[in-house]
């Protein structure tokens, strides 16, 4: 939603027509403690969802978490904090 808003603000400032927002559900991942993660993933072209759990879901959750950290804090801080946590 934020990327759509940013593009629409630019369009508004350029006095262009605003485009409608379309919600796309890519699924959800939920961490249920240190060792359990579950989720459902939806494909971009279909309404079907796939239920995932266990190590695959945990790896996907950790990867998504790292992507969010990178976007908020930058690579240097994320690498430093990841190394500090692993010690």
PDB file with SEQRES, HELIX, SHEET and CRYST1 records, atoms N, CA, C and O in Angstrom:
SEQRES   1 A   87  UNK UNK UNK UNK UNK UNK UNK UNK UNK UNK UNK UNK UNK          
SEQRES   2 A   87  UNK UNK UNK UNK UNK UNK UNK UNK UNK UNK UNK UNK UNK          
SEQRES   3 A   87  UNK UNK UNK UNK UNK UNK UNK UNK UNK UNK UNK UNK UNK          
SEQRES   4 A   87  UNK UNK UNK UNK UNK UNK UNK UNK UNK UNK UNK UNK UNK          
SEQRES   5 A   87  UNK UNK UNK UNK UNK UNK UNK UNK UNK UNK UNK UNK UNK          
SEQRES   6 A   87  UNK UNK UNK UNK UNK UNK UNK UNK UNK UNK UNK UNK UNK          
SEQRES   7 A   87  UNK UNK UNK UNK UNK UNK UNK UNK UNK                          
HELIX    1 AA1 UNK A    2  UNK A   13  1                                  12    
HELIX    2 AA2 UNK A   55  UNK A   73  1                                  19    
HELIX    3 AA3 UNK A   75  UNK A   86  1                                  12    
SHEET    1 AA1 3 UNK A  27  UNK A  31  0                                        
SHEET    2 AA1 3 UNK A  37  UNK A  42 -1                                        
SHEET    3 AA1 3 UNK A  49  UNK A  53 -1                                        
CRYST1    1.000    1.000    1.000  90.00  90.00  90.00 P 1           1          
ATOM      1  N   UNK A   1       0.818  -1.189   0.000  1.00  0.00           N  
ATOM      2  CA  UNK A   1       0.000   0.000   0.000  1.00  0.00           C  
ATOM      3  C   UNK A   1       0.861   1.251   0.000  1.00  0.00           C  
ATOM      4  O   UNK A   1       0.507   2.255  -0.618  1.00  0.00           O  
ATOM      5  N   UNK A   2       1.992   1.192   0.693  1.00  0.00           N  
ATOM      6  CA  UNK A   2       2.845   2.375   0.769  1.00  0.00           C  
ATOM      7  C   UNK A   2       3.431   2.734  -0.593  1.00  0.00           C  
ATOM      8  O   UNK A   2       3.509   3.911  -0.944  1.00  0.00           O  
ATOM      9  N   UNK A   3       3.839   1.735  -1.355  1.00  0.00           N  
ATOM     10  CA  UNK A   3       4.405   2.034  -2.674  1.00  0.00           C  
ATOM     11  C   UNK A   3       3.331   2.625  -3.598  1.00  0.00           C  
ATOM     12  O   UNK A   3       3.615   3.515  -4.400  1.00  0.00           O  
ATOM     13  N   UNK A   4       2.105   2.124  -3.479  1.00  0.00           N  
ATOM     14  CA  UNK A   4       1.010   2.687  -4.276  1.00  0.00           C  
ATOM     15  C   UNK A   4       0.769   4.150  -3.887  1.00  0.00           C  
ATOM     16  O   UNK A   4       0.593   5.012  -4.748  1.00  0.00           O  
ATOM     17  N   UNK A   5       0.763   4.410  -2.588  1.00  0.00           N  
ATOM     18  CA  UNK A   5       0.556   5.777  -2.110  1.00  0.00           C  
ATOM     19  C   UNK A   5       1.647   6.713  -2.619  1.00  0.00           C  
ATOM     20  O   UNK A   5       1.356   7.827  -3.053  1.00  0.00           O  
ATOM     21  N   UNK A   6       2.894   6.267  -2.568  1.00  0.00           N  
ATOM     22  CA  UNK A   6       3.995   7.111  -3.031  1.00  0.00           C  
ATOM     23  C   UNK A   6       3.832   7.446  -4.514  1.00  0.00           C  
ATOM     24  O   UNK A   6       4.040   8.589  -4.921  1.00  0.00           O  
ATOM     25  N   UNK A   7       3.463   6.454  -5.316  1.00  0.00           N  
ATOM     26  CA  UNK A   7       3.265   6.707  -6.746  1.00  0.00           C  
ATOM     27  C   UNK A   7       2.093   7.653  -6.986  1.00  0.00           C  
ATOM     28  O   UNK A   7       2.148   8.506  -7.872  1.00  0.00           O  
ATOM     29  N   UNK A   8       1.043   7.501  -6.199  1.00  0.00           N  
ATOM     30  CA  UNK A   8      -0.125   8.356  -6.368  1.00  0.00           C  
ATOM     31  C   UNK A   8       0.166   9.797  -5.954  1.00  0.00           C  
ATOM     32  O   UNK A   8      -0.361  10.739  -6.545  1.00  0.00           O  
ATOM     33  N   UNK A   9       1.003   9.960  -4.942  1.00  0.00           N  
ATOM     34  CA  UNK A   9       1.384  11.316  -4.532  1.00  0.00           C  
ATOM     35  C   UNK A   9       2.153  12.014  -5.654  1.00  0.00           C  
ATOM     36  O   UNK A   9       1.945  13.198  -5.922  1.00  0.00           O  
ATOM     37  N   UNK A  10       3.049  11.259  -6.307  1.00  0.00           N  
ATOM     38  CA  UNK A  10       3.776  11.833  -7.440  1.00  0.00           C  
ATOM     39  C   UNK A  10       2.807  12.209  -8.562  1.00  0.00           C  
ATOM     40  O   UNK A  10       2.915  13.284  -9.152  1.00  0.00           O  
ATOM     41  N   UNK A  11       1.859  11.310  -8.851  1.00  0.00           N  
ATOM     42  CA  UNK A  11       0.872  11.586  -9.898  1.00  0.00           C  
ATOM     43  C   UNK A  11       0.045  12.819  -9.545  1.00  0.00           C  
ATOM     44  O   UNK A  11      -0.249  13.644 -10.410  1.00  0.00           O  
ATOM     45  N   UNK A  12      -0.326  12.939  -8.280  1.00  0.00           N  
ATOM     46  CA  UNK A  12      -1.134  14.081  -7.828  1.00  0.00           C  
ATOM     47  C   UNK A  12      -0.362  15.388  -8.019  1.00  0.00           C  
ATOM     48  O   UNK A  12      -0.914  16.382  -8.492  1.00  0.00           O  
ATOM     49  N   UNK A  13       0.926  15.375  -7.644  1.00  0.00           N  
ATOM     50  CA  UNK A  13       1.744  16.575  -7.798  1.00  0.00           C  
ATOM     51  C   UNK A  13       1.938  16.941  -9.263  1.00  0.00           C  
ATOM     52  O   UNK A  13       2.059  18.118  -9.603  1.00  0.00           O  
ATOM     53  N   UNK A  14       1.968  15.932 -10.128  1.00  0.00           N  
ATOM     54  CA  UNK A  14       2.090  16.175 -11.575  1.00  0.00           C  
ATOM     55  C   UNK A  14       0.740  16.438 -12.231  1.00  0.00           C  
ATOM     56  O   UNK A  14       0.650  16.582 -13.451  1.00  0.00           O  
ATOM     57  N   UNK A  15      -0.314  16.499 -11.410  1.00  0.00           N  
ATOM     58  CA  UNK A  15      -1.680  16.745 -11.872  1.00  0.00           C  
ATOM     59  C   UNK A  15      -2.166  15.696 -12.872  1.00  0.00           C  
ATOM     60  O   UNK A  15      -2.865  16.002 -13.838  1.00  0.00           O  
ATOM     61  N   UNK A  16      -1.766  14.437 -12.603  1.00  0.00           N  
ATOM     62  CA  UNK A  16      -2.226  13.308 -13.416  1.00  0.00           C  
ATOM     63  C   UNK A  16      -3.370  12.602 -12.705  1.00  0.00           C  
ATOM     64  O   UNK A  16      -3.574  12.775 -11.503  1.00  0.00           O  
ATOM     65  N   UNK A  17      -4.108  11.811 -13.459  1.00  0.00           N  
ATOM     66  CA  UNK A  17      -5.227  11.046 -12.898  1.00  0.00           C  
ATOM     67  C   UNK A  17      -4.695   9.980 -11.928  1.00  0.00           C  
ATOM     68  O   UNK A  17      -3.709   9.303 -12.218  1.00  0.00           O  
ATOM     69  N   UNK A  18      -5.359   9.843 -10.781  1.00  0.00           N  
ATOM     70  CA  UNK A  18      -4.964   8.828  -9.803  1.00  0.00           C  
ATOM     71  C   UNK A  18      -5.447   7.457 -10.256  1.00  0.00           C  
ATOM     72  O   UNK A  18      -6.523   7.323 -10.839  1.00  0.00           O  
ATOM     73  N   UNK A  19      -4.640   6.451  -9.981  1.00  0.00           N  
ATOM     74  CA  UNK A  19      -4.974   5.085 -10.355  1.00  0.00           C  
ATOM     75  C   UNK A  19      -5.614   4.363  -9.170  1.00  0.00           C  
ATOM     76  O   UNK A  19      -5.266   4.643  -8.024  1.00  0.00           O  
ATOM     77  N   UNK A  20      -6.542   3.439  -9.423  1.00  0.00           N  
ATOM     78  CA  UNK A  20      -7.185   2.732  -8.319  1.00  0.00           C  
ATOM     79  C   UNK A  20      -6.216   1.755  -7.640  1.00  0.00           C  
ATOM     80  O   UNK A  20      -5.293   1.235  -8.266  1.00  0.00           O  
ATOM     81  N   UNK A  21      -6.446   1.527  -6.377  1.00  0.00           N  
ATOM     82  CA  UNK A  21      -5.641   0.577  -5.610  1.00  0.00           C  
ATOM     83  C   UNK A  21      -6.249  -0.813  -5.741  1.00  0.00           C  
ATOM     84  O   UNK A  21      -7.463  -0.977  -5.620  1.00  0.00           O  
ATOM     85  N   UNK A  22      -5.418  -1.802  -5.986  1.00  0.00           N  
ATOM     86  CA  UNK A  22      -5.866  -3.198  -6.026  1.00  0.00           C  
ATOM     87  C   UNK A  22      -5.103  -3.988  -4.982  1.00  0.00           C  
ATOM     88  O   UNK A  22      -3.878  -4.091  -5.041  1.00  0.00           O  
ATOM     89  N   UNK A  23      -5.827  -4.544  -4.029  1.00  0.00           N  
ATOM     90  CA  UNK A  23      -5.205  -5.348  -2.976  1.00  0.00           C  
ATOM     91  C   UNK A  23      -4.818  -6.710  -3.523  1.00  0.00           C  
ATOM     92  O   UNK A  23      -5.614  -7.360  -4.200  1.00  0.00           O  
ATOM     93  N   UNK A  24      -3.609  -7.142  -3.236  1.00  0.00           N  
ATOM     94  CA  UNK A  24      -3.128  -8.459  -3.642  1.00  0.00           C  
ATOM     95  C   UNK A  24      -2.701  -9.206  -2.387  1.00  0.00           C  
ATOM     96  O   UNK A  24      -1.778  -8.786  -1.690  1.00  0.00           O  
ATOM     97  N   UNK A  25      -3.364 -10.297  -2.106  1.00  0.00           N  
ATOM     98  CA  UNK A  25      -3.045 -11.106  -0.929  1.00  0.00           C  
ATOM     99  C   UNK A  25      -2.026 -12.162  -1.312  1.00  0.00           C  
ATOM    100  O   UNK A  25      -2.321 -13.063  -2.098  1.00  0.00           O  
ATOM    101  N   UNK A  26      -0.820 -12.051  -0.754  1.00  0.00           N  
ATOM    102  CA  UNK A  26       0.236 -13.016  -1.038  1.00  0.00           C  
ATOM    103  C   UNK A  26       0.312 -14.096   0.036  1.00  0.00           C  
ATOM    104  O   UNK A  26       1.178 -14.970  -0.025  1.00  0.00           O  
ATOM    105  N   UNK A  27      -0.579 -14.045   1.011  1.00  0.00           N  
ATOM    106  CA  UNK A  27      -0.588 -15.033   2.070  1.00  0.00           C  
ATOM    107  C   UNK A  27      -0.094 -14.449   3.375  1.00  0.00           C  
ATOM    108  O   UNK A  27       0.013 -13.233   3.532  1.00  0.00           O  
ATOM    109  N   UNK A  28       0.207 -15.342   4.314  1.00  0.00           N  
ATOM    110  CA  UNK A  28       0.653 -14.906   5.629  1.00  0.00           C  
ATOM    111  C   UNK A  28       1.588 -15.938   6.227  1.00  0.00           C  
ATOM    112  O   UNK A  28       1.455 -17.135   5.973  1.00  0.00           O  
ATOM    113  N   UNK A  29       2.542 -15.461   7.032  1.00  0.00           N  
ATOM    114  CA  UNK A  29       3.433 -16.315   7.798  1.00  0.00           C  
ATOM    115  C   UNK A  29       3.329 -15.883   9.248  1.00  0.00           C  
ATOM    116  O   UNK A  29       3.346 -14.689   9.548  1.00  0.00           O  
ATOM    117  N   UNK A  30       3.223 -16.853  10.149  1.00  0.00           N  
ATOM    118  CA  UNK A  30       3.084 -16.546  11.565  1.00  0.00           C  
ATOM    119  C   UNK A  30       4.074 -17.380  12.355  1.00  0.00           C  
ATOM    120  O   UNK A  30       4.101 -18.605  12.241  1.00  0.00           O  
ATOM    121  N   UNK A  31       4.888 -16.708  13.156  1.00  0.00           N  
ATOM    122  CA  UNK A  31       5.811 -17.402  14.042  1.00  0.00           C  
ATOM    123  C   UNK A  31       5.079 -17.693  15.343  1.00  0.00           C  
ATOM    124  O   UNK A  31       4.536 -16.792  15.983  1.00  0.00           O  
ATOM    125  N   UNK A  32       5.072 -18.959  15.721  1.00  0.00           N  
ATOM    126  CA  UNK A  32       4.390 -19.379  16.953  1.00  0.00           C  
ATOM    127  C   UNK A  32       5.410 -19.791  18.009  1.00  0.00           C  
ATOM    128  O   UNK A  32       5.257 -20.828  18.654  1.00  0.00           O  
ATOM    129  N   UNK A  33       6.428 -18.993  18.180  1.00  0.00           N  
ATOM    130  CA  UNK A  33       7.485 -19.311  19.130  1.00  0.00           C  
ATOM    131  C   UNK A  33       8.804 -19.503  18.413  1.00  0.00           C  
ATOM    132  O   UNK A  33       8.930 -19.204  17.226  1.00  0.00           O  
ATOM    133  N   UNK A  34       9.776 -20.000  19.137  1.00  0.00           N  
ATOM    134  CA  UNK A  34      11.117 -20.145  18.562  1.00  0.00           C  
ATOM    135  C   UNK A  34      11.212 -21.236  17.510  1.00  0.00           C  
ATOM    136  O   UNK A  34      12.038 -21.143  16.602  1.00  0.00           O  
ATOM    137  N   UNK A  35      10.387 -22.265  17.611  1.00  0.00           N  
ATOM    138  CA  UNK A  35      10.578 -23.433  16.760  1.00  0.00           C  
ATOM    139  C   UNK A  35       9.412 -23.764  15.842  1.00  0.00           C  
ATOM    140  O   UNK A  35       9.486 -24.740  15.096  1.00  0.00           O  
ATOM    141  N   UNK A  36       8.348 -22.991  15.873  1.00  0.00           N  
ATOM    142  CA  UNK A  36       7.182 -23.321  15.065  1.00  0.00           C  
ATOM    143  C   UNK A  36       6.742 -22.111  14.240  1.00  0.00           C  
ATOM    144  O   UNK A  36       6.575 -21.011  14.767  1.00  0.00           O  
ATOM    145  N   UNK A  37       6.561 -22.333  12.962  1.00  0.00           N  
ATOM    146  CA  UNK A  37       6.055 -21.303  12.059  1.00  0.00           C  
ATOM    147  C   UNK A  37       5.078 -21.963  11.105  1.00  0.00           C  
ATOM    148  O   UNK A  37       5.320 -23.072  10.627  1.00  0.00           O  
ATOM    149  N   UNK A  38       3.981 -21.288  10.829  1.00  0.00           N  
ATOM    150  CA  UNK A  38       2.993 -21.786   9.877  1.00  0.00           C  
ATOM    151  C   UNK A  38       2.614 -20.647   8.943  1.00  0.00           C  
ATOM    152  O   UNK A  38       2.848 -19.475   9.235  1.00  0.00           O  
ATOM    153  N   UNK A  39       2.029 -21.017   7.824  1.00  0.00           N  
ATOM    154  CA  UNK A  39       1.599 -19.973   6.908  1.00  0.00           C  
ATOM    155  C   UNK A  39       0.811 -20.514   5.743  1.00  0.00           C  
ATOM    156  O   UNK A  39       0.751 -21.724   5.520  1.00  0.00           O  
ATOM    157  N   UNK A  40       0.216 -19.618   5.011  1.00  0.00           N  
ATOM    158  CA  UNK A  40      -0.407 -19.969   3.747  1.00  0.00           C  
ATOM    159  C   UNK A  40       0.092 -18.984   2.704  1.00  0.00           C  
ATOM    160  O   UNK A  40       0.155 -17.778   2.943  1.00  0.00           O  
ATOM    161  N   UNK A  41       0.442 -19.515   1.552  1.00  0.00           N  
ATOM    162  CA  UNK A  41       0.982 -18.700   0.471  1.00  0.00           C  
ATOM    163  C   UNK A  41       0.043 -18.765  -0.709  1.00  0.00           C  
ATOM    164  O   UNK A  41      -0.473 -19.828  -1.054  1.00  0.00           O  
ATOM    165  N   UNK A  42      -0.172 -17.633  -1.315  1.00  0.00           N  
ATOM    166  CA  UNK A  42      -1.036 -17.564  -2.493  1.00  0.00           C  
ATOM    167  C   UNK A  42      -0.195 -17.183  -3.698  1.00  0.00           C  
ATOM    168  O   UNK A  42       0.687 -16.329  -3.612  1.00  0.00           O  
ATOM    169  N   UNK A  43      -0.476 -17.820  -4.810  1.00  0.00           N  
ATOM    170  CA  UNK A  43       0.213 -17.484  -6.041  1.00  0.00           C  
ATOM    171  C   UNK A  43      -0.306 -16.180  -6.612  1.00  0.00           C  
ATOM    172  O   UNK A  43      -1.425 -15.760  -6.319  1.00  0.00           O  
ATOM    173  N   UNK A  44       0.510 -15.549  -7.421  1.00  0.00           N  
ATOM    174  CA  UNK A  44       0.124 -14.269  -8.009  1.00  0.00           C  
ATOM    175  C   UNK A  44      -0.992 -14.432  -9.039  1.00  0.00           C  
ATOM    176  O   UNK A  44      -1.766 -13.503  -9.267  1.00  0.00           O  
ATOM    177  N   UNK A  45      -1.078 -15.609  -9.663  1.00  0.00           N  
ATOM    178  CA  UNK A  45      -2.051 -15.772 -10.740  1.00  0.00           C  
ATOM    179  C   UNK A  45      -3.251 -16.640 -10.369  1.00  0.00           C  
ATOM    180  O   UNK A  45      -4.140 -16.833 -11.197  1.00  0.00           O  
ATOM    181  N   UNK A  46      -3.298 -17.167  -9.152  1.00  0.00           N  
ATOM    182  CA  UNK A  46      -4.422 -18.031  -8.796  1.00  0.00           C  
ATOM    183  C   UNK A  46      -4.944 -17.698  -7.411  1.00  0.00           C  
ATOM    184  O   UNK A  46      -4.268 -17.044  -6.617  1.00  0.00           O  
ATOM    185  N   UNK A  47      -6.141 -18.150  -7.135  1.00  0.00           N  
ATOM    186  CA  UNK A  47      -6.760 -17.928  -5.827  1.00  0.00           C  
ATOM    187  C   UNK A  47      -6.447 -19.058  -4.849  1.00  0.00           C  
ATOM    188  O   UNK A  47      -6.783 -18.969  -3.668  1.00  0.00           O  
ATOM    189  N   UNK A  48      -5.812 -20.107  -5.330  1.00  0.00           N  
ATOM    190  CA  UNK A  48      -5.482 -21.234  -4.458  1.00  0.00           C  
ATOM    191  C   UNK A  48      -4.355 -20.859  -3.508  1.00  0.00           C  
ATOM    192  O   UNK A  48      -3.464 -20.088  -3.864  1.00  0.00           O  
ATOM    193  N   UNK A  49      -4.395 -21.406  -2.302  1.00  0.00           N  
ATOM    194  CA  UNK A  49      -3.328 -21.156  -1.353  1.00  0.00           C  
ATOM    195  C   UNK A  49      -2.702 -22.476  -0.936  1.00  0.00           C  
ATOM    196  O   UNK A  49      -3.344 -23.526  -0.978  1.00  0.00           O  
ATOM    197  N   UNK A  50      -1.452 -22.408  -0.538  1.00  0.00           N  
ATOM    198  CA  UNK A  50      -0.702 -23.578  -0.105  1.00  0.00           C  
ATOM    199  C   UNK A  50      -0.363 -23.385   1.355  1.00  0.00           C  
ATOM    200  O   UNK A  50       0.208 -22.361   1.731  1.00  0.00           O  
ATOM    201  N   UNK A  51      -0.708 -24.360   2.188  1.00  0.00           N  
ATOM    202  CA  UNK A  51      -0.394 -24.309   3.610  1.00  0.00           C  
ATOM    203  C   UNK A  51       1.028 -24.821   3.801  1.00  0.00           C  
ATOM    204  O   UNK A  51       1.379 -25.882   3.283  1.00  0.00           O  
ATOM    205  N   UNK A  52       1.852 -24.077   4.542  1.00  0.00           N  
ATOM    206  CA  UNK A  52       3.211 -24.523   4.823  1.00  0.00           C  
ATOM    207  C   UNK A  52       3.440 -24.502   6.327  1.00  0.00           C  
ATOM    208  O   UNK A  52       2.813 -23.737   7.059  1.00  0.00           O  
ATOM    209  N   UNK A  53       4.346 -25.354   6.768  1.00  0.00           N  
ATOM    210  CA  UNK A  53       4.706 -25.385   8.191  1.00  0.00           C  
ATOM    211  C   UNK A  53       6.101 -25.977   8.320  1.00  0.00           C  
ATOM    212  O   UNK A  53       6.672 -26.458   7.341  1.00  0.00           O  
ATOM    213  N   UNK A  54       6.631 -25.941   9.496  1.00  0.00           N  
ATOM    214  CA  UNK A  54       7.929 -26.541   9.757  1.00  0.00           C  
ATOM    215  C   UNK A  54       9.094 -25.689   9.285  1.00  0.00           C  
ATOM    216  O   UNK A  54       9.025 -24.460   9.276  1.00  0.00           O  
ATOM    217  N   UNK A  55      10.175 -26.374   8.891  1.00  0.00           N  
ATOM    218  CA  UNK A  55      11.415 -25.696   8.540  1.00  0.00           C  
ATOM    219  C   UNK A  55      11.282 -24.787   7.313  1.00  0.00           C  
ATOM    220  O   UNK A  55      11.884 -23.714   7.265  1.00  0.00           O  
ATOM    221  N   UNK A  56      10.500 -25.214   6.332  1.00  0.00           N  
ATOM    222  CA  UNK A  56      10.311 -24.378   5.145  1.00  0.00           C  
ATOM    223  C   UNK A  56       9.659 -23.060   5.533  1.00  0.00           C  
ATOM    224  O   UNK A  56      10.106 -21.995   5.108  1.00  0.00           O  
ATOM    225  N   UNK A  57       8.616 -23.125   6.329  1.00  0.00           N  
ATOM    226  CA  UNK A  57       7.936 -21.906   6.771  1.00  0.00           C  
ATOM    227  C   UNK A  57       8.866 -21.050   7.624  1.00  0.00           C  
ATOM    228  O   UNK A  57       8.861 -19.825   7.511  1.00  0.00           O  
ATOM    229  N   UNK A  58       9.664 -21.690   8.477  1.00  0.00           N  
ATOM    230  CA  UNK A  58      10.587 -20.948   9.345  1.00  0.00           C  
ATOM    231  C   UNK A  58      11.633 -20.199   8.520  1.00  0.00           C  
ATOM    232  O   UNK A  58      11.929 -19.035   8.791  1.00  0.00           O  
ATOM    233  N   UNK A  59      12.193 -20.878   7.508  1.00  0.00           N  
ATOM    234  CA  UNK A  59      13.185 -20.231   6.642  1.00  0.00           C  
ATOM    235  C   UNK A  59      12.580 -19.050   5.889  1.00  0.00           C  
ATOM    236  O   UNK A  59      13.210 -18.002   5.753  1.00  0.00           O  
ATOM    237  N   UNK A  60      11.358 -19.227   5.403  1.00  0.00           N  
ATOM    238  CA  UNK A  60      10.694 -18.134   4.690  1.00  0.00           C  
ATOM    239  C   UNK A  60      10.420 -16.963   5.633  1.00  0.00           C  
ATOM    240  O   UNK A  60      10.570 -15.804   5.248  1.00  0.00           O  
ATOM    241  N   UNK A  61      10.021 -17.267   6.866  1.00  0.00           N  
ATOM    242  CA  UNK A  61       9.753 -16.223   7.848  1.00  0.00           C  
ATOM    243  C   UNK A  61      11.037 -15.448   8.157  1.00  0.00           C  
ATOM    244  O   UNK A  61      11.030 -14.218   8.197  1.00  0.00           O  
ATOM    245  N   UNK A  62      12.133 -16.172   8.373  1.00  0.00           N  
ATOM    246  CA  UNK A  62      13.401 -15.506   8.677  1.00  0.00           C  
ATOM    247  C   UNK A  62      13.864 -14.646   7.500  1.00  0.00           C  
ATOM    248  O   UNK A  62      14.359 -13.537   7.699  1.00  0.00           O  
ATOM    249  N   UNK A  63      13.705 -15.151   6.280  1.00  0.00           N  
ATOM    250  CA  UNK A  63      14.108 -14.377   5.103  1.00  0.00           C  
ATOM    251  C   UNK A  63      13.273 -13.104   4.984  1.00  0.00           C  
ATOM    252  O   UNK A  63      13.812 -12.034   4.697  1.00  0.00           O  
ATOM    253  N   UNK A  64      11.976 -13.210   5.201  1.00  0.00           N  
ATOM    254  CA  UNK A  64      11.109 -12.041   5.138  1.00  0.00           C  
ATOM    255  C   UNK A  64      11.471 -11.032   6.222  1.00  0.00           C  
ATOM    256  O   UNK A  64      11.473  -9.825   5.980  1.00  0.00           O  
ATOM    257  N   UNK A  65      11.778 -11.533   7.422  1.00  0.00           N  
ATOM    258  CA  UNK A  65      12.181 -10.671   8.528  1.00  0.00           C  
ATOM    259  C   UNK A  65      13.468  -9.916   8.178  1.00  0.00           C  
ATOM    260  O   UNK A  65      13.575  -8.719   8.443  1.00  0.00           O  
ATOM    261  N   UNK A  66      14.436 -10.609   7.587  1.00  0.00           N  
ATOM    262  CA  UNK A  66      15.697  -9.962   7.208  1.00  0.00           C  
ATOM    263  C   UNK A  66      15.464  -8.905   6.123  1.00  0.00           C  
ATOM    264  O   UNK A  66      16.101  -7.852   6.136  1.00  0.00           O  
ATOM    265  N   UNK A  67      14.564  -9.181   5.198  1.00  0.00           N  
ATOM    266  CA  UNK A  67      14.253  -8.198   4.161  1.00  0.00           C  
ATOM    267  C   UNK A  67      13.666  -6.923   4.768  1.00  0.00           C  
ATOM    268  O   UNK A  67      13.994  -5.815   4.342  1.00  0.00           O  
ATOM    269  N   UNK A  68      12.795  -7.091   5.767  1.00  0.00           N  
ATOM    270  CA  UNK A  68      12.225  -5.918   6.434  1.00  0.00           C  
ATOM    271  C   UNK A  68      13.308  -5.154   7.200  1.00  0.00           C  
ATOM    272  O   UNK A  68      13.345  -3.925   7.159  1.00  0.00           O  
ATOM    273  N   UNK A  69      14.190  -5.879   7.900  1.00  0.00           N  
ATOM    274  CA  UNK A  69      15.283  -5.224   8.618  1.00  0.00           C  
ATOM    275  C   UNK A  69      16.157  -4.424   7.655  1.00  0.00           C  
ATOM    276  O   UNK A  69      16.520  -3.283   7.942  1.00  0.00           O  
ATOM    277  N   UNK A  70      16.494  -5.025   6.514  1.00  0.00           N  
ATOM    278  CA  UNK A  70      17.330  -4.336   5.526  1.00  0.00           C  
ATOM    279  C   UNK A  70      16.686  -3.047   5.039  1.00  0.00           C  
ATOM    280  O   UNK A  70      17.352  -2.019   4.915  1.00  0.00           O  
ATOM    281  N   UNK A  71      15.402  -3.104   4.768  1.00  0.00           N  
ATOM    282  CA  UNK A  71      14.734  -1.899   4.262  1.00  0.00           C  
ATOM    283  C   UNK A  71      14.647  -0.805   5.322  1.00  0.00           C  
ATOM    284  O   UNK A  71      14.638   0.380   4.990  1.00  0.00           O  
ATOM    285  N   UNK A  72      14.582  -1.192   6.584  1.00  0.00           N  
ATOM    286  CA  UNK A  72      14.474  -0.193   7.650  1.00  0.00           C  
ATOM    287  C   UNK A  72      15.825   0.330   8.137  1.00  0.00           C  
ATOM    288  O   UNK A  72      15.972   1.525   8.394  1.00  0.00           O  
ATOM    289  N   UNK A  73      16.822  -0.570   8.266  1.00  0.00           N  
ATOM    290  CA  UNK A  73      18.063  -0.201   8.944  1.00  0.00           C  
ATOM    291  C   UNK A  73      19.302  -0.196   8.067  1.00  0.00           C  
ATOM    292  O   UNK A  73      20.321   0.366   8.468  1.00  0.00           O  
ATOM    293  N   UNK A  74      19.256  -0.794   6.899  1.00  0.00           N  
ATOM    294  CA  UNK A  74      20.423  -0.854   6.033  1.00  0.00           C  
ATOM    295  C   UNK A  74      21.269  -2.091   6.292  1.00  0.00           C  
ATOM    296  O   UNK A  74      21.170  -2.728   7.340  1.00  0.00           O  
ATOM    297  N   UNK A  75      22.097  -2.411   5.317  1.00  0.00           N  
ATOM    298  CA  UNK A  75      22.865  -3.658   5.360  1.00  0.00           C  
ATOM    299  C   UNK A  75      23.874  -3.705   6.503  1.00  0.00           C  
ATOM    300  O   UNK A  75      24.004  -4.736   7.162  1.00  0.00           O  
ATOM    301  N   UNK A  76      24.579  -2.621   6.748  1.00  0.00           N  
ATOM    302  CA  UNK A  76      25.608  -2.625   7.790  1.00  0.00           C  
ATOM    303  C   UNK A  76      25.069  -2.982   9.151  1.00  0.00           C  
ATOM    304  O   UNK A  76      25.625  -3.835   9.843  1.00  0.00           O  
ATOM    305  N   UNK A  77      23.997  -2.342   9.537  1.00  0.00           N  
ATOM    306  CA  UNK A  77      23.417  -2.600  10.856  1.00  0.00           C  
ATOM    307  C   UNK A  77      22.832  -4.006  10.952  1.00  0.00           C  
ATOM    308  O   UNK A  77      22.945  -4.655  11.992  1.00  0.00           O  
ATOM    309  N   UNK A  78      22.211  -4.474   9.880  1.00  0.00           N  
ATOM    310  CA  UNK A  78      21.616  -5.817   9.886  1.00  0.00           C  
ATOM    311  C   UNK A  78      22.699  -6.881  10.023  1.00  0.00           C  
ATOM    312  O   UNK A  78      22.542  -7.830  10.791  1.00  0.00           O  
ATOM    313  N   UNK A  79      23.798  -6.729   9.283  1.00  0.00           N  
ATOM    314  CA  UNK A  79      24.901  -7.695   9.379  1.00  0.00           C  
ATOM    315  C   UNK A  79      25.479  -7.685  10.788  1.00  0.00           C  
ATOM    316  O   UNK A  79      25.702  -8.742  11.379  1.00  0.00           O  
ATOM    317  N   UNK A  80      25.719  -6.499  11.325  1.00  0.00           N  
ATOM    318  CA  UNK A  80      26.273  -6.396  12.666  1.00  0.00           C  
ATOM    319  C   UNK A  80      25.359  -7.036  13.706  1.00  0.00           C  
ATOM    320  O   UNK A  80      25.830  -7.802  14.547  1.00  0.00           O  
ATOM    321  N   UNK A  81      24.064  -6.737  13.665  1.00  0.00           N  
ATOM    322  CA  UNK A  81      23.155  -7.283  14.655  1.00  0.00           C  
ATOM    323  C   UNK A  81      22.975  -8.793  14.485  1.00  0.00           C  
ATOM    324  O   UNK A  81      22.816  -9.508  15.474  1.00  0.00           O  
ATOM    325  N   UNK A  82      22.999  -9.282  13.246  1.00  0.00           N  
ATOM    326  CA  UNK A  82      22.884 -10.712  13.014  1.00  0.00           C  
ATOM    327  C   UNK A  82      24.086 -11.444  13.584  1.00  0.00           C  
ATOM    328  O   UNK A  82      23.941 -12.485  14.225  1.00  0.00           O  
ATOM    329  N   UNK A  83      25.274 -10.898  13.352  1.00  0.00           N  
ATOM    330  CA  UNK A  83      26.490 -11.505  13.922  1.00  0.00           C  
ATOM    331  C   UNK A  83      26.469 -11.454  15.446  1.00  0.00           C  
ATOM    332  O   UNK A  83      26.853 -12.418  16.107  1.00  0.00           O  
ATOM    333  N   UNK A  84      26.026 -10.342  15.996  1.00  0.00           N  
ATOM    334  CA  UNK A  84      25.966 -10.206  17.450  1.00  0.00           C  
ATOM    335  C   UNK A  84      24.989 -11.215  18.052  1.00  0.00           C  
ATOM    336  O   UNK A  84      25.270 -11.792  19.103  1.00  0.00           O  
ATOM    337  N   UNK A  85      23.845 -11.435  17.401  1.00  0.00           N  
ATOM    338  CA  UNK A  85      22.883 -12.404  17.907  1.00  0.00           C  
ATOM    339  C   UNK A  85      23.408 -13.827  17.846  1.00  0.00           C  
ATOM    340  O   UNK A  85      23.099 -14.645  18.713  1.00  0.00           O  
ATOM    341  N   UNK A  86      24.204 -14.127  16.821  1.00  0.00           N  
ATOM    342  CA  UNK A  86      24.684 -15.494  16.666  1.00  0.00           C  
ATOM    343  C   UNK A  86      25.785 -15.828  17.668  1.00  0.00           C  
ATOM    344  O   UNK A  86      26.044 -17.002  17.933  1.00  0.00           O  
ATOM    345  N   UNK A  87      26.435 -14.808  18.227  1.00  0.00           N  
ATOM    346  CA  UNK A  87      27.456 -15.038  19.255  1.00  0.00           C  
ATOM    347  C   UNK A  87      26.773 -15.299  20.561  1.00  0.00           C  
ATOM    348  O   UNK A  87      27.440 -15.520  21.572  1.00  0.00           O  
TER     349      UNK A  87                                                      
END                                                                             
